[in-house]
Amino acid sequence: MSITDLIRDRVQRKMLFPITPKAPGMAPVRAMFVAEKLWELLNSPETDDEAWEQRIGELQADLERFVGDDPVTPEYLKLLYPAREGVWEIRSVAHAPSIRVLGLFPEKDVFVATNMELRENLGGWQSRAWKDVKRAAKTVWVWLFHPYQPVISTNVNDLVSGAVDGKYFKG
């Protein structure tokens, strides 16, 4: 079974959910799948917290940017340290609170979003909170795809079509 077959199986079993562009005329050029807890957040029932509802809508739009034909920039996508783990973050930063969505690449132009965290809860890049959220991303990956490994590269062009030149990794 290939990783593509495994993704298809996880979607059928409701373990992964595809992100599809909602904007009229936006054609998907890349694929993103989100793990169950993140999907539940994106599709949670409305609350009385209007600001949070707005923020979740903005997060959804930021994730859809990856799927659409928008160029990918270093301000949007970053490889986290250490690079050998292959954990990336998508930054949803247009409005507060800033949100980080973590995930890994099973193949070029396919991102699996495993988990998310508010940036304010993470502290410095070597903090325990960052280590925990990266560990959670890898744990979800193993749960979904064992024994398959993600694609590991510090060259964004190995992973994403339409990436703008820039520094996607501190190293």
C-alpha positions, 0 to 999 in steps of 0.5 A, spaced: 500 500 500 502 506 498 502 513 502 497 515 497 492 509 498 493 510 506 491 517 505 485 515 501 484 509 507 484 514 512 479 519 509 474 514 508 475 512 515 474 519 518 481 519 521 483 525 516 479 530 512 481 534 506 481 541 506 477 544 499 477 551 497 471 555 498 472 561 494 469 562 488 474 560 482 479 557 486 482 551 483 486 546 488 493 545 486 496 542 492 492 538 497 491 538 505 488 533 510 487 535 517 487 530 523 480 529 526 481 534 532 483 540 528 477 538 523 473 538 529 475 545 531 474 548 524 467 545 524 465 546 531 458 548 533 458 556 533 459 559 540 457 566 543 464 568 542 464 572 536 471 574 535 473 566 536 468 564 531 471 570 526 478 567 528 477 560 526 474 562 519 480 566 518 484 560 520 480 556 515 482 561 509 489 560 511 489 553 510 485 554 504 491 558 501 495 552 501 491 548 497 489 554 492 494 557 487 497 562 492 504 562 492 507 559 498 512 564 502 517 563 508 512 568 512 506 562 511 510 556 512 516 554 516 520 548 517 521 547 525 527 545 528 530 540 528 530 539 521 531 532 521 524 531 524 520 534 518 515 538 522 513 544 519 508 550 521 503 554 517 502 561 520 496 564 521 497 571 523 493 576 520 489 577 526 490 575 534 491 570 536 496 568 532 495 560 530 500 555 528 498 549 525 503 543 525 504 538 520 508 533 515 509 532 508 507 525 505 509 527 498 510 533 494 504 538 494 501 534 500 501 537 507 498 533 513 496 538 518 496 534 525 495 539 530 495 546 532 496 551 538 496 558 539 502 562 538 502 565 545 502 558 549 508 556 546 514 561 548 521 561 545 523 556 540 526 551 544 521 551 550 518 545 553 511 547 549 514 547 542 517 541 544 511 538 546 507 540 540 512 538 535 512 531 539 504 531 538 505 532 531 510 526 530 505 522 534 499 523 530 503 522 524 505 515 526 498 513 529 496 515 521 502 512 517 506 508 521 511 505 518 511 511 512 516 516 514 514 524 512 519 527 506 524 530 510 528 536 506 530 543 508 529 545 500 521 547 500 521 546 493 522 539 494 515 539 498 511 545 495 510 547 488 509 555 487 514 556 493 517 563 493 524 564 494 526 565 501 529 562 508 524 557 510 528 554 515 533 557 521 539 553 520 
